[in-house]
Amino acid sequence: MKKFFQKHILFPQRFGLMPYFILTFLIPTVIQLLPLDQPAKWFLAILLLVFLKAYRDGYEVTEKLNIAIRLQLTIALIFGIFLSNGYLFVFTAWEIGSLPIQKSRYYQFLKEYYLACAISLLLGFWYLNEVNNAALYNILIALLFAISSPIIARSVNESNRKNYRLHQTNQRLEAIIRQGERERIARDLHDNLGQVFSIITMKSEVALKLLEKKPELVAQELQEIAATSRNNLTMVRTIVENLQERSIAKTLIEEEKNLQVTETTLFTKREELAENWPLPVQDVFSAIIKEAITNIIRHSQASFAEITFNESQREYQLQITDNGVGFKTARAGAFGLQGMTNRVEAAGGELQIDSETSQGTQLILSLPKLSEVAADGKIKKDNQDVSS
């Protein structure tokens, strides 16, 4: 039974709820046929059921698609001529615009659709008992609706498909980022720890051999093993610290998802500039972006947020703006703003906060360019260490 409904009754899930919504246009047609007190009405009711079956099958792009579309147009034409009812054309119009078919096939269906609409309108006009302004107005509205419906449907569904592809692209980017992180970890482990363990293993084997032949040299080998372990313990800590650093791209993907919950749109400008910024700098900016967007979600009531990236000869710059309610003074216990300020200042940078109740909030951040990034994860500039 479930397979029967999926194959013959329910519409394919990829088209969403719109095919079901279009079914509301059946109401005027059903009202027009009731009561079924004449053979002609029974015949038209059977045709309506055939139309609905063809409408459902038309959402499957198979070799029978041409038959389904033309059967719909034929039945819609019959209803248009004999009942002056053009509602059934709405079904076919939206279906033609929704189908993922080549342009040549779409234009072929469009020609057939317009031809059927034109015949229906002309014959409907011909059979009018009385031609008046109201009738001409109704025909004009029907004509405009018939022309625009498939084009609007095509445009709406193209937009939906683009949004779907964008969602898929974002998911793939997340997968690429995760894969990149795994590859970086594997590379660091292989290039560094693998070599270290090989050295320790070889020296341990040498010490065992010397233990039997020249015990006085064993102490020296053990000291070298200990020194190698101590030296590379710092390297392990560096690898762990690097794993904790966040890239701006990864942060933006995560925070854009969070903003979607409150229907807040995120825009970025010159985001590509940040791709090559040092990881310690990206880590600082990522933390600020995360905290700023948390504040936007919780307090701003904004409908959009914008992040602008800039770079000069001396510094990296970031500007975060929203169109929310803003604030005149910081709330008591607003540790988020203080935390952002402390983090930026600790990295040798500067944070400016501008907020007005009529213009939202604007954060302007700047970090000095790094002359050197030390192996211990600290930023060095002008021979001064600044923890990141």
DANOR-V870669 format. One record per residue. N is the residue number from 1. RES is the residue in one small letter. SS is DSSP state (alpha for helix, beta for strand, coil for the rest). PHI is phi in degrees with one decimal (999 if undefined). BURIAL is I if it has 24 or more other ideal C-beta (glycine too) atoms within 12 Angstrom, else O. Layout:
N|RES|SS|PHI|BURIAL ; N|RES|SS|PHI|BURIAL
This chain:
1|m|coil|999|O ; 2|k|alpha|-62.5|O ; 3|k|alpha|-65.0|O ; 4|f|alpha|-62.7|O ; 5|f|alpha|-64.4|O ; 6|q|alpha|-65.8|O ; 7|k|alpha|-85.6|O ; 8|h|alpha|-119.3|O ; 9|i|alpha|-114.9|O ; 10|l|coil|-74.3|O ; 11|f|coil|-86.8|I ; 12|p|coil|-55.6|I ; 13|q|alpha|-61.6|O ; 14|r|alpha|-65.7|O ; 15|f|alpha|-91.3|I ; 16|g|coil|69.1|O ; 17|l|coil|-93.7|O ; 18|m|alpha|-58.8|I ; 19|p|alpha|-57.0|I ; 20|y|alpha|-72.2|O ; 21|f|alpha|-63.3|O ; 22|i|alpha|-61.3|I ; 23|l|alpha|-62.1|I ; 24|t|alpha|-63.6|O ; 25|f|alpha|-73.0|I ; 26|l|alpha|-75.0|I ; 27|i|alpha|-57.1|O ; 28|p|alpha|-60.7|O ; 29|t|alpha|-68.4|I ; 30|v|alpha|-63.6|I ; 31|i|alpha|-60.3|O ; 32|q|alpha|-67.4|O ; 33|l|alpha|-82.5|I ; 34|l|coil|-80.1|O ; 35|p|coil|-78.0|O ; 36|l|coil|-83.1|O ; 37|d|coil|-109.8|O ; 38|q|coil|-137.3|O ; 39|p|alpha|-57.5|O ; 40|a|alpha|-62.9|O ; 41|k|alpha|-68.0|O ; 42|w|alpha|-63.3|O ; 43|f|alpha|-61.6|O ; 44|l|alpha|-66.2|I ; 45|a|alpha|-64.8|I ; 46|i|alpha|-64.3|O ; 47|l|alpha|-59.8|I ; 48|l|alpha|-64.9|I ; 49|l|alpha|-65.1|O ; 50|v|alpha|-62.9|I ; 51|f|alpha|-60.1|I ; 52|l|alpha|-64.2|I ; 53|k|alpha|-64.5|I ; 54|a|alpha|-66.6|I ; 55|y|alpha|-64.7|I ; 56|r|alpha|-65.3|I ; 57|d|alpha|-67.4|I ; 58|g|coil|-67.9|I ; 59|y|coil|-84.2|I ; 60|e|coil|-104.2|I ; 61|v|coil|-81.8|I ; 62|t|coil|-126.6|O ; 63|e|coil|-67.9|O ; 64|k|coil|-94.1|O ; 65|l|alpha|-62.8|I ; 66|n|alpha|-58.7|O ; 67|i|alpha|-64.5|O ; 68|a|alpha|-63.2|I ; 69|i|alpha|-66.9|I ; 70|r|alpha|-70.3|I ; 71|l|alpha|-66.5|I ; 72|q|alpha|-60.5|I ; 73|l|alpha|-63.2|I ; 74|t|alpha|-64.7|I ; 75|i|alpha|-67.6|I ; 76|a|alpha|-61.4|I ; 77|l|alpha|-64.7|I ; 78|i|alpha|-62.7|I ; 79|f|alpha|-65.7|I ; 80|g|alpha|-67.5|I ; 81|i|alpha|-76.5|I ; 82|f|alpha|-90.4|O ; 83|l|alpha|-118.2|I ; 84|s|coil|52.8|I ; 85|n|coil|-113.0|I ; 86|g|coil|-106.1|I ; 87|y|coil|-66.0|I ; 88|l|alpha|-67.5|I ; 89|f|alpha|-64.9|I ; 90|v|alpha|-61.1|I ; 91|f|alpha|-59.6|I ; 92|t|alpha|-68.3|I ; 93|a|alpha|-59.4|I ; 94|w|alpha|-68.6|I ; 95|e|alpha|-65.8|I ; 96|i|alpha|-59.9|I ; 97|g|alpha|-72.8|I ; 98|s|alpha|-91.0|I ; 99|l|coil|-71.3|I ; 100|p|coil|-82.0|I ; 101|i|coil|-122.3|I ; 102|q|coil|-65.9|O ; 103|k|alpha|-60.6|O ; 104|s|alpha|-61.4|O ; 105|r|alpha|-72.1|O ; 106|y|alpha|-60.9|I ; 107|y|alpha|-66.8|O ; 108|q|alpha|-64.5|O ; 109|f|alpha|-61.8|I ; 110|l|alpha|-63.3|I ; 111|k|alpha|-62.1|O ; 112|e|alpha|-64.8|I ; 113|y|alpha|-63.4|I ; 114|y|alpha|-63.7|I ; 115|l|alpha|-63.9|O ; 116|a|alpha|-63.9|I ; 117|c|alpha|-62.6|I ; 118|a|alpha|-63.8|I ; 119|i|alpha|-62.9|I ; 120|s|alpha|-61.9|I ; 121|l|alpha|-67.9|I ; 122|l|alpha|-65.5|O ; 123|l|alpha|-68.4|O ; 124|g|alpha|-61.7|I ; 125|f|alpha|-66.8|I ; 126|w|alpha|-65.4|O ; 127|y|coil|-86.9|O ; 128|l|coil|-63.6|O ; 129|n|coil|-72.0|O ; 130|e|coil|-140.5|O ; 131|v|coil|-95.4|O ; 132|n|coil|-138.0|O ; 133|n|alpha|-62.4|O ; 134|a|alpha|-63.6|O ; 135|a|alpha|-65.8|O ; 136|l|alpha|-63.2|O ; 137|y|alpha|-64.3|O ; 138|n|alpha|-63.4|O ; 139|i|alpha|-65.4|I ; 140|l|alpha|-64.3|O ; 141|i|alpha|-62.1|O ; 142|a|alpha|-62.3|I ; 143|l|alpha|-64.8|O ; 144|l|alpha|-63.1|O ; 145|f|alpha|-65.4|I ; 146|a|alpha|-64.1|I ; 147|i|alpha|-69.6|O ; 148|s|alpha|-83.5|O ; 149|s|alpha|-56.0|I ; 150|p|alpha|-66.3|I ; 151|i|alpha|-68.8|O ; 152|i|alpha|-64.2|O ; 153|a|alpha|-61.5|I ; 154|r|alpha|-62.0|I ; 155|s|alpha|-64.4|O ; 156|v|alpha|-62.1|O ; 157|n|alpha|-73.2|I ; 158|e|alpha|-63.6|O ; 159|s|alpha|-63.1|O ; 160|n|alpha|-63.5|O ; 161|r|alpha|-66.7|O ; 162|k|alpha|-64.2|O ; 163|n|alpha|-63.5|O ; 164|y|alpha|-65.2|O ; 165|r|alpha|-64.6|O ; 166|l|alpha|-63.8|O ; 167|h|alpha|-62.0|O ; 168|q|alpha|-63.4|O ; 169|t|alpha|-61.6|O ; 170|n|alpha|-61.9|O ; 171|q|alpha|-63.6|O ; 172|r|alpha|-67.3|O ; 173|l|alpha|-62.7|O ; 174|e|alpha|-60.4|O ; 175|a|alpha|-63.8|O ; 176|i|alpha|-63.9|O ; 177|i|alpha|-62.7|O ; 178|r|alpha|-62.7|O ; 179|q|alpha|-65.2|O ; 180|g|alpha|-61.8|O ; 181|e|alpha|-65.0|O ; 182|r|alpha|-64.0|O ; 183|e|alpha|-65.1|O ; 184|r|alpha|-64.7|O ; 185|i|alpha|-61.0|O ; 186|a|alpha|-62.0|O ; 187|r|alpha|-65.4|O ; 188|d|alpha|-62.8|I ; 189|l|alpha|-65.1|O ; 190|h|alpha|-68.9|O ; 191|d|alpha|-72.7|O ; 192|n|alpha|-106.6|I ; 193|l|alpha|-65.7|I ; 194|g|alpha|-59.7|O ; 195|q|alpha|-66.4|O ; 196|v|alpha|-61.3|I ; 197|f|alpha|-64.4|O ; 198|s|alpha|-64.2|O ; 199|i|alpha|-63.5|O ; 200|i|alpha|-60.9|I ; 201|t|alpha|-62.0|O ; 202|m|alpha|-64.0|O ; 203|k|alpha|-66.0|I ; 204|s|alpha|-63.9|O ; 205|e|alpha|-65.1|O ; 206|v|alpha|-63.1|O ; 207|a|alpha|-61.9|I ; 208|l|alpha|-64.1|O ; 209|k|alpha|-67.8|O ; 210|l|alpha|-69.1|O ; 211|l|alpha|-59.2|O ; 212|e|alpha|-87.5|O ; 213|k|alpha|-97.2|O ; 214|k|coil|-135.0|O ; 215|p|alpha|-58.4|O ; 216|e|alpha|-66.5|O ; 217|l|alpha|-91.9|O ; 218|v|alpha|-65.0|O ; 219|a|alpha|-58.4|O ; 220|q|alpha|-64.1|O ; 221|e|alpha|-64.2|I ; 222|l|alpha|-65.9|O ; 223|q|alpha|-63.7|O ; 224|e|alpha|-65.8|O ; 225|i|alpha|-63.3|I ; 226|a|alpha|-63.8|O ; 227|a|alpha|-63.5|O ; 228|t|alpha|-61.8|I ; 229|s|alpha|-64.5|O ; 230|r|alpha|-63.7|O ; 231|n|alpha|-62.4|O ; 232|n|alpha|-88.3|I ; 233|l|alpha|-63.7|O ; 234|t|alpha|-61.4|O ; 235|m|alpha|-64.2|I ; 236|v|alpha|-62.1|O ; 237|r|alpha|-61.3|O ; 238|t|alpha|-62.8|I ; 239|i|alpha|-61.5|I ; 240|v|alpha|-63.5|O ; 241|e|alpha|-64.1|I ; 242|n|alpha|-64.6|I ; 243|l|alpha|-67.4|O ; 244|q|alpha|-81.2|O ; 245|e|coil|-72.1|I ; 246|r|coil|-110.7|I ; 247|s|coil|-88.7|I ; 248|i|alpha|-65.2|I ; 249|a|alpha|-60.1|I ; 250|k|alpha|-64.8|I ; 251|t|alpha|-63.5|I ; 252|l|alpha|-64.6|I ; 253|i|alpha|-62.8|I ; 254|e|alpha|-66.2|I ; 255|e|alpha|-74.2|I ; 256|e|alpha|-63.8|I ; 257|k|alpha|-63.3|O ; 258|n|alpha|-64.0|I ; 259|l|alpha|-67.3|I ; 260|q|alpha|-62.9|O ; 261|v|alpha|-62.5|O ; 262|t|coil|-97.2|I ; 263|e|coil|56.9|O ; 264|t|coil|-102.0|I ; 265|t|beta|-88.6|O ; 266|l|beta|-107.6|I ; 267|f|beta|-113.7|O ; 268|t|beta|-131.1|I ; 269|k|beta|-125.3|O ; 270|r|coil|54.9|O ; 271|e|alpha|-62.7|I ; 272|e|alpha|-63.4|O ; 273|l|alpha|-61.3|O ; 274|a|alpha|-78.1|I ; 275|e|alpha|-61.0|O ; 276|n|alpha|-103.7|O ; 277|w|coil|-69.3|I ; 278|p|coil|-56.6|I ; 279|l|alpha|-58.4|I ; 280|p|alpha|-60.2|I ; 281|v|alpha|-68.0|I ; 282|q|alpha|-60.8|I ; 283|d|alpha|-63.2|I ; 284|v|alpha|-64.1|I ; 285|f|alpha|-63.5|I ; 286|s|alpha|-61.8|I ; 287|a|alpha|-63.5|I ; 288|i|alpha|-66.9|I ; 289|i|alpha|-59.9|I ; 290|k|alpha|-61.3|I ; 291|e|alpha|-68.7|I ; 292|a|alpha|-64.2|I ; 293|i|alpha|-70.1|I ; 294|t|alpha|-60.2|I ; 295|n|alpha|-64.8|I ; 296|i|alpha|-61.7|I ; 297|i|alpha|-65.4|I ; 298|r|alpha|-80.3|O ; 299|h|alpha|-124.5|I ; 300|s|alpha|-81.7|I ; 301|q|coil|59.0|O ; 302|a|coil|-82.7|I ; 303|s|coil|-101.2|O ; 304|f|beta|-150.7|O ; 305|a|beta|-133.8|I ; 306|e|beta|-132.8|I ; 307|i|beta|-119.4|I ; 308|t|beta|-115.1|I ; 309|f|beta|-105.5|I ; 310|n|beta|-138.9|O ; 311|e|beta|-151.2|I ; 312|s|coil|-120.1|O ; 313|q|coil|-67.3|O ; 314|r|coil|-105.6|O ; 315|e|beta|-152.5|I ; 316|y|beta|-98.7|I ; 317|q|beta|-129.2|I ; 318|l|beta|-142.9|I ; 319|q|beta|-129.1|I ; 320|i|beta|-117.4|I ; 321|t|beta|-129.5|I ; 322|d|beta|-136.6|I ; 323|n|coil|-106.5|I ; 324|g|coil|-82.1|I ; 325|v|coil|-78.5|O ; 326|g|coil|67.6|I ; 327|f|coil|-158.0|I ; 328|k|coil|-86.6|O ; 329|t|coil|-134.9|O ; 330|a|coil|-66.0|O ; 331|r|coil|-67.7|O ; 332|a|coil|-63.7|O ; 333|g|coil|79.5|O ; 334|a|coil|-80.1|O ; 335|f|alpha|-72.9|O ; 336|g|alpha|-62.1|I ; 337|l|alpha|-64.0|I ; 338|q|alpha|-65.9|O ; 339|g|alpha|-63.8|O ; 340|m|alpha|-62.6|I ; 341|t|alpha|-60.9|I ; 342|n|alpha|-62.4|O ; 343|r|alpha|-64.2|I ; 344|v|alpha|-66.6|I ; 345|e|alpha|-65.7|O ; 346|a|alpha|-63.7|I ; 347|a|coil|-90.2|I ; 348|g|coil|81.7|I ; 349|g|coil|-105.8|I ; 350|e|beta|-140.8|I ; 351|l|beta|-127.0|I ; 352|q|beta|-114.4|O ; 353|i|beta|-119.7|I ; 354|d|beta|-124.5|O ; 355|s|beta|-138.5|I ; 356|e|beta|-131.5|O ; 357|t|coil|-62.3|O ; 358|s|coil|-98.0|O ; 359|q|coil|-128.1|O ; 360|g|beta|77.9|I ; 361|t|beta|-124.8|I ; 362|q|beta|-131.9|I ; 363|l|beta|-110.5|I ; 364|i|beta|-121.2|I ; 365|l|beta|-117.6|I ; 366|s|beta|-144.3|I ; 367|l|beta|-126.3|I ; 368|p|beta|-67.1|I ; 369|k|coil|-69.2|I ; 370|l|coil|-93.2|I ; 371|s|coil|-83.5|O ; 372|e|beta|-160.9|O ; 373|v|beta|-110.9|I ; 374|a|coil|-71.7|O ; 375|a|coil|-70.7|O ; 376|d|coil|-88.9|O ; 377|g|coil|86.1|I ; 378|k|beta|-101.6|O ; 379|i|beta|-89.0|I ; 380|k|beta|-107.5|I ; 381|k|beta|-146.5|I ; 382|d|coil|53.3|O ; 383|n|coil|63.3|O ; 384|q|beta|-116.9|O ; 385|d|beta|-89.0|O ; 386|v|beta|-128.3|I ; 387|s|beta|-68.7|O ; 388|s|coil|-93.3|I
